[in-house]
């Protein structure tokens, strides 16, 4: 339940700060961030992306272990 809440909240935060996410990923993805000011720092965006990734990975691991009966 904690991992689900964490993934939902972090994904909502990432969607609300989509321009900042694009600014972090602009070296990798050819996306134009558009006009506007930065709302969150580079470190905070990276922390939220990491939190989202870890929580989704943990949920997937829990579901796989439950489905395999371990």
The first five atom37 places (N, CA, C, CB, O) and aatype in JSON, in Angstrom:
{
  "aatype": [20, 20, 20, 20, 20, 20, 20, 20, 20, 20, 20, 20, 20, 20, 20, 20, 20, 20, 20, 20, 20, 20, 20, 20, 20, 20, 20, 20, 20, 20, 20, 20, 20, 20, 20, 20, 20, 20, 20, 20, 20, 20, 20, 20, 20, 20, 20, 20, 20, 20, 20, 20, 20, 20, 20, 20, 20, 20, 20, 20, 20, 20, 20, 20, 20, 20, 20, 20, 20, 20],
  "atom_mask": [
    [1, 1, 1, 1, 1],
    [1, 1, 1, 1, 1],
    [1, 1, 1, 1, 1],
    [1, 1, 1, 1, 1],
    [1, 1, 1, 1, 1],
    [1, 1, 1, 1, 1],
    [1, 1, 1, 1, 1],
    [1, 1, 1, 1, 1],
    [1, 1, 1, 1, 1],
    [1, 1, 1, 1, 1],
    [1, 1, 1, 1, 1],
    [1, 1, 1, 1, 1],
    [1, 1, 1, 1, 1],
    [1, 1, 1, 1, 1],
    [1, 1, 1, 1, 1],
    [1, 1, 1, 1, 1],
    [1, 1, 1, 1, 1],
    [1, 1, 1, 1, 1],
    [1, 1, 1, 1, 1],
    [1, 1, 1, 1, 1],
    [1, 1, 1, 1, 1],
    [1, 1, 1, 1, 1],
    [1, 1, 1, 1, 1],
    [1, 1, 1, 1, 1],
    [1, 1, 1, 1, 1],
    [1, 1, 1, 1, 1],
    [1, 1, 1, 1, 1],
    [1, 1, 1, 1, 1],
    [1, 1, 1, 1, 1],
    [1, 1, 1, 1, 1],
    [1, 1, 1, 1, 1],
    [1, 1, 1, 1, 1],
    [1, 1, 1, 1, 1],
    [1, 1, 1, 1, 1],
    [1, 1, 1, 1, 1],
    [1, 1, 1, 1, 1],
    [1, 1, 1, 1, 1],
    [1, 1, 1, 1, 1],
    [1, 1, 1, 1, 1],
    [1, 1, 1, 1, 1],
    [1, 1, 1, 1, 1],
    [1, 1, 1, 1, 1],
    [1, 1, 1, 1, 1],
    [1, 1, 1, 1, 1],
    [1, 1, 1, 1, 1],
    [1, 1, 1, 1, 1],
    [1, 1, 1, 1, 1],
    [1, 1, 1, 1, 1],
    [1, 1, 1, 1, 1],
    [1, 1, 1, 1, 1],
    [1, 1, 1, 1, 1],
    [1, 1, 1, 1, 1],
    [1, 1, 1, 1, 1],
    [1, 1, 1, 1, 1],
    [1, 1, 1, 1, 1],
    [1, 1, 1, 1, 1],
    [1, 1, 1, 1, 1],
    [1, 1, 1, 1, 1],
    [1, 1, 1, 1, 1],
    [1, 1, 1, 1, 1],
    [1, 1, 1, 1, 1],
    [1, 1, 1, 1, 1],
    [1, 1, 1, 1, 1],
    [1, 1, 1, 1, 1],
    [1, 1, 1, 1, 1],
    [1, 1, 1, 1, 1],
    [1, 1, 1, 1, 1],
    [1, 1, 1, 1, 1],
    [1, 1, 1, 1, 1],
    [1, 1, 1, 1, 1]
  ],
  "atom_positions": [
    [[0.82, -1.18, 0.0], [0.0, 0.0, 0.0], [0.87, 1.26, 0.0], [-0.94, -0.01, 1.21], [0.55, 2.25, -0.66]],
    [[1.97, 1.22, 0.73], [2.86, 2.38, 0.79], [3.5, 2.63, -0.57], [3.94, 2.17, 1.85], [3.61, 3.78, -1.0]],
    [[3.92, 1.56, -1.25], [4.54, 1.72, -2.56], [3.55, 2.26, -3.58], [5.12, 0.39, -3.04], [3.91, 3.07, -4.44]],
    [[2.31, 1.82, -3.5], [1.28, 2.33, -4.41], [1.03, 3.82, -4.2], [-0.03, 1.55, -4.23], [0.95, 4.58, -5.16]],
    [[0.92, 4.22, -2.95], [0.71, 5.63, -2.65], [1.9, 6.47, -3.09], [0.45, 5.83, -1.16], [1.74, 7.57, -3.61]],
    [[3.1, 5.94, -2.87], [4.31, 6.66, -3.26], [4.38, 6.82, -4.78], [5.56, 5.93, -2.75], [4.71, 7.9, -5.27]],
    [[4.07, 5.77, -5.5], [4.14, 5.87, -6.96], [3.07, 6.82, -7.51], [3.98, 4.49, -7.6], [3.33, 7.57, -8.45]],
    [[1.88, 6.8, -6.93], [0.82, 7.68, -7.39], [1.16, 9.14, -7.1], [-0.52, 7.31, -6.74], [1.0, 10.01, -7.96]],
    [[1.62, 9.41, -5.89], [1.95, 10.79, -5.52], [3.14, 11.32, -6.31], [2.24, 10.88, -4.03], [3.13, 12.47, -6.76]],
    [[4.17, 10.49, -6.49], [5.34, 10.96, -7.23], [5.02, 11.15, -8.71], [6.51, 9.98, -7.07], [5.52, 12.08, -9.34]],
    [[4.18, 10.27, -9.28], [3.8, 10.46, -10.68], [2.95, 11.72, -10.85], [3.05, 9.23, -11.2], [3.09, 12.42, -11.85]],
    [[2.08, 11.99, -9.91], [1.28, 13.23, -9.97], [2.18, 14.45, -9.88], [0.23, 13.26, -8.84], [1.97, 15.43, -10.6]],
    [[3.18, 14.4, -9.01], [4.13, 15.52, -8.9], [4.89, 15.7, -10.21], [5.11, 15.28, -7.74], [5.09, 16.82, -10.66]],
    [[5.32, 14.6, -10.81], [6.06, 14.67, -12.08], [5.19, 15.25, -13.19], [6.59, 13.28, -12.48], [5.69, 16.0, -14.03]],
    [[3.92, 14.9, -13.22], [3.03, 15.44, -14.23], [2.83, 16.94, -14.01], [1.67, 14.71, -14.21], [2.8, 17.71, -14.97]],
    [[2.69, 17.36, -12.77], [2.51, 18.78, -12.48], [3.76, 19.59, -12.8], [2.14, 18.97, -11.02], [3.67, 20.79, -13.08]],
    [[4.92, 18.95, -12.76], [6.19, 19.61, -13.07], [6.79, 19.06, -14.36], [7.19, 19.44, -11.9], [8.0, 18.84, -14.45]],
    [[5.95, 18.86, -15.35], [6.39, 18.23, -16.61], [7.46, 19.06, -17.32], [5.2, 18.03, -17.54], [8.37, 18.5, -17.92]],
    [[7.36, 20.37, -17.26], [8.37, 21.21, -17.91], [9.73, 21.01, -17.26], [7.96, 22.68, -17.85], [10.74, 20.96, -17.97]],
    [[9.78, 20.9, -15.96], [11.04, 20.67, -15.27], [11.62, 19.3, -15.6], [10.85, 20.8, -13.75], [12.84, 19.14, -15.72]],
    [[10.75, 18.31, -15.76], [11.2, 16.97, -16.16], [11.82, 17.03, -17.56], [10.03, 15.96, -16.13], [12.85, 16.4, -17.81]],
    [[11.19, 17.76, -18.46], [11.73, 17.91, -19.81], [13.07, 18.62, -19.78], [10.74, 18.67, -20.72], [13.98, 18.26, -20.53]],
    [[13.22, 19.62, -18.92], [14.5, 20.31, -18.81], [15.6, 19.38, -18.32], [14.37, 21.5, -17.87], [16.75, 19.51, -18.74]],
    [[15.27, 18.46, -17.44], [16.26, 17.49, -16.96], [16.61, 16.5, -18.06], [15.73, 16.74, -15.72], [17.77, 16.12, -18.21]],
    [[15.61, 16.08, -18.83], [15.82, 15.05, -19.85], [16.11, 15.59, -21.24], [14.62, 14.17, -19.92], [16.14, 14.81, -22.2]],
    [[16.33, 16.88, -21.4], [16.49, 17.45, -22.74], [17.76, 16.98, -23.44], [16.5, 18.95, -22.66], [17.84, 17.04, -24.66]],
    [[18.76, 16.5, -22.7], [19.97, 15.96, -23.32], [19.7, 14.6, -23.94], [21.09, 15.86, -22.3], [20.41, 14.19, -24.87]],
    [[18.7, 13.89, -23.44], [18.39, 12.54, -23.9], [17.26, 12.54, -24.93], [18.01, 11.65, -22.72], [17.33, 11.85, -25.94]],
    [[16.22, 13.32, -24.66], [15.04, 13.35, -25.53], [14.96, 14.67, -26.29], [13.77, 13.13, -24.7], [15.18, 15.73, -25.7]],
    [[14.64, 14.63, -27.58], [14.54, 15.88, -28.35], [13.16, 16.54, -28.18], [14.8, 15.59, -29.84], [12.37, 16.6, -29.12]],
    [[12.9, 17.04, -26.98], [11.62, 17.68, -26.68], [11.88, 19.13, -26.3], [10.87, 16.92, -25.52], [12.81, 19.43, -25.55]],
    [[11.06, 20.03, -26.83], [11.17, 21.45, -26.51], [10.4, 21.72, -25.21], [10.64, 22.33, -27.68], [9.21, 21.43, -25.15]],
    [[11.06, 22.28, -24.18], [10.37, 22.51, -22.92], [9.36, 23.64, -22.95], [11.36, 22.78, -21.85], [8.51, 23.73, -22.07]],
    [[9.43, 24.5, -23.94], [8.49, 25.6, -24.02], [8.9, 26.76, -23.13], [7.1, 25.14, -23.63], [9.98, 26.77, -22.54]],
    [[8.03, 27.74, -23.06], [8.31, 28.96, -22.29], [7.85, 28.79, -20.85], [7.61, 30.17, -22.93], [6.97, 27.99, -20.55]],
    [[8.46, 29.55, -19.99], [8.07, 29.53, -18.59], [9.28, 29.44, -17.69], [7.13, 28.37, -18.3], [10.41, 29.25, -18.16]],
    [[9.04, 29.57, -16.4], [10.15, 29.51, -15.46], [10.22, 28.13, -14.82], [10.01, 30.59, -14.38], [9.25, 27.38, -14.81]],
    [[11.38, 27.83, -14.3], [11.61, 26.56, -13.62], [10.92, 26.61, -12.26], [13.13, 26.27, -13.47], [11.08, 27.57, -11.51]],
    [[10.16, 25.55, -11.95], [9.43, 25.5, -10.68], [10.16, 24.67, -9.63], [8.04, 24.94, -10.9], [10.02, 24.91, -8.43]],
    [[10.94, 23.67, -10.08], [11.62, 22.78, -9.16], [13.09, 22.67, -9.56], [10.95, 21.38, -9.13], [13.45, 22.86, -10.72]],
    [[13.93, 22.36, -8.58], [15.35, 22.24, -8.86], [15.67, 20.92, -9.56], [16.16, 22.36, -7.56], [14.87, 19.98, -9.56]],
    [[16.85, 20.87, -10.14], [17.32, 19.67, -10.81], [17.36, 18.49, -9.85], [18.71, 19.91, -11.42], [16.94, 17.38, -10.19]],
    [[17.87, 18.71, -8.65], [17.97, 17.63, -7.65], [16.61, 17.11, -7.22], [18.74, 18.12, -6.43], [16.44, 15.91, -7.02]],
    [[15.64, 18.0, -7.07], [14.31, 17.58, -6.64], [13.62, 16.77, -7.73], [13.46, 18.8, -6.28], [12.95, 15.78, -7.44]],
    [[13.79, 17.18, -8.99], [13.19, 16.42, -10.1], [13.83, 15.04, -10.17], [13.37, 17.17, -11.44], [13.12, 14.04, -10.34]],
    [[15.15, 14.97, -10.05], [15.83, 13.66, -10.08], [15.41, 12.79, -8.9], [17.36, 13.86, -10.07], [15.25, 11.58, -9.05]],
    [[15.23, 13.4, -7.74], [14.79, 12.63, -6.56], [13.39, 12.07, -6.77], [14.83, 13.53, -5.3], [13.13, 10.92, -6.41]],
    [[12.49, 12.85, -7.34], [11.13, 12.36, -7.57], [11.1, 11.29, -8.65], [10.21, 13.51, -7.96], [10.32, 10.34, -8.54]],
    [[11.93, 11.42, -9.68], [12.0, 10.39, -10.7], [12.55, 9.09, -10.11], [12.88, 10.85, -11.87], [12.07, 8.01, -10.44]],
    [[13.54, 9.19, -9.24], [14.11, 8.02, -8.58], [13.09, 7.38, -7.65], [15.38, 8.39, -7.8], [12.95, 6.16, -7.62]],
    [[12.39, 8.19, -6.88], [11.35, 7.68, -5.98], [10.27, 6.95, -6.75], [10.74, 8.83, -5.17], [9.81, 5.89, -6.33]],
    [[9.84, 7.52, -7.88], [8.84, 6.87, -8.72], [9.37, 5.54, -9.25], [8.44, 7.79, -9.88], [8.66, 4.53, -9.21]],
    [[10.58, 5.53, -9.74], [11.16, 4.3, -10.29], [11.29, 3.2, -9.25], [12.51, 4.58, -10.88], [10.95, 2.05, -9.52]],
    [[11.77, 3.55, -8.06], [11.91, 2.55, -7.01], [10.56, 2.02, -6.53], [12.67, 3.14, -5.83], [10.42, 0.82, -6.27]],
    [[9.58, 2.88, -6.42], [8.27, 2.42, -5.94], [7.58, 1.53, -6.97], [7.38, 3.62, -5.6], [6.94, 0.55, -6.6]],
    [[7.7, 1.86, -8.25], [7.1, 1.01, -9.28], [7.84, -0.33, -9.34], [7.15, 1.72, -10.66], [7.21, -1.37, -9.52]],
    [[9.15, -0.29, -9.2], [9.92, -1.54, -9.19], [9.54, -2.42, -8.01], [11.43, -1.24, -9.16], [9.42, -3.64, -8.15]],
    [[9.36, -1.82, -6.85], [8.97, -2.59, -5.67], [7.57, -3.18, -5.83], [9.02, -1.71, -4.41], [7.33, -4.33, -5.44]],
    [[6.65, -2.42, -6.41], [5.31, -2.95, -6.66], [5.36, -4.13, -7.62], [4.4, -1.86, -7.21], [4.68, -5.13, -7.43]],
    [[6.17, -4.0, -8.67], [6.29, -5.08, -9.64], [6.88, -6.32, -9.0], [7.16, -4.64, -10.82], [6.41, -7.43, -9.26]],
    [[7.89, -6.16, -8.18], [8.5, -7.29, -7.49], [7.5, -7.98, -6.56], [9.73, -6.83, -6.7], [7.44, -9.21, -6.51]],
    [[6.72, -7.2, -5.85], [5.72, -7.78, -4.95], [4.67, -8.55, -5.74], [5.04, -6.67, -4.12], [4.28, -9.65, -5.34]],
    [[4.22, -7.99, -6.85], [3.22, -8.69, -7.67], [3.79, -9.97, -8.28], [2.72, -7.76, -8.78], [3.1, -10.99, -8.32]],
    [[5.02, -9.93, -8.74], [5.64, -11.14, -9.29], [5.81, -12.24, -8.25], [6.98, -10.81, -9.9], [5.55, -13.41, -8.51]],
    [[6.25, -11.84, -7.06], [6.43, -12.83, -6.0], [5.09, -13.43, -5.57], [7.14, -12.2, -4.78], [5.0, -14.61, -5.26]],
    [[4.05, -12.58, -5.55], [2.73, -13.08, -5.17], [2.17, -14.01, -6.24], [1.76, -11.91, -4.92], [1.53, -15.01, -5.92]],
    [[2.4, -13.69, -7.49], [1.85, -14.53, -8.55], [2.6, -15.86, -8.69], [1.9, -13.78, -9.87], [2.01, -16.85, -9.13]],
    [[3.87, -15.88, -8.32], [4.65, -17.12, -8.38], [4.49, -17.97, -7.11], [6.11, -16.79, -8.59], [4.94, -19.11, -7.07]],
    [[3.85, -17.42, -6.11], [3.58, -18.17, -4.9], [4.77, -18.28, -3.96], [3.13, -19.52, -5.26], [4.81, -19.19, -3.13]],
    [[5.73, -17.37, -4.06], [6.91, -17.43, -3.19], [6.67, -16.66, -1.92], [8.14, -16.88, -3.91], [7.56, -16.6, -1.06]]
  ]
}
